[in-house]
């Protein structure tokens, strides 16, 4: 795919989407430093651990990352987790984090679309994204718009910092293989 | 309306000799037969199913109708480079900066013979091409996936590979029809004489805004 990709957001902010590189390690740490503790709580990884960030910038464990850059700073980070072998090798798992001031401006949707294209190029058959109901509703809405469907709801599966339980929504999107899918 | 000089290339294929000609005029088109494969198929309908539609298109200013002609009588492929319809977003860049690769199609039995490449080559010899932003919109629902035995992703990649050698590159846009499916593709080629200001306007236009 060709990068960088220029975007103009709903509020006229210009951003660029490009792959994450090893030179972005500090910038990505700074980015996650700006994400609220509540948002970080719901992530599957401890993003304050430098080893986690280093693994991502080095593209370890079949994780592919793109970032949205605005005025030299990372505004969003999107990851595609893949499996080189085994029963999940046909699937990719997505995670997109957008800084609060860039939310509701369609940046997350652009990042999602880019990862969908990448997944199609990689020959994946299905994408999976997990969302916490009541916490990540805007992301759920964006996923529906890009043809993700509800696969399952795990009731009272996720616990928030106050001890309250939340449902986990698993959404998937089948990637078109031939005309029969239209 | 002034007429442009026609250009022509010859192509030798296993099915016979072809000539690919730019700026075909309505009277030229009228004399030619239209391959019957340009019609309606089970999962696909040609963009132009009647020769008369190409004749009408050829009457429009600055439009280049490029034809691939077999045996000097038979249209087996065509391409149209024209200004967008006034109601389209891409007509918003004044004065008539953008020109659309409105159609490119090769009859099923003549495919995989580099005819499409020749058609684009002839569209790109337009004398105004370096003053324009040429663009191409690929809607996956118009693609003959069945006839080409390709997935939408493979077809999308094929279109990108076809246009890239001519200076086209993929651009992001929030144009609603393009956004309907992730397989859809928007590509553009910015002419060498297009000013930085117009290029900037084009960036904003892609997102439905003005700077």
Interface residues (C-beta under 8 A of the other chain):
Chain A: X2 X5 X6 X7 X8 X9 X12 X106 X110 X113 X116 X117 X120 X121 X146 X175 X176 X177 X178 X179 X181 X182
Chain B: X43 X140 X141 X145 X146 X151 X152 X153 X156 X157 X169 X170 X171 X172 X174 X182 X183 X203 X204 X206 X207 X209
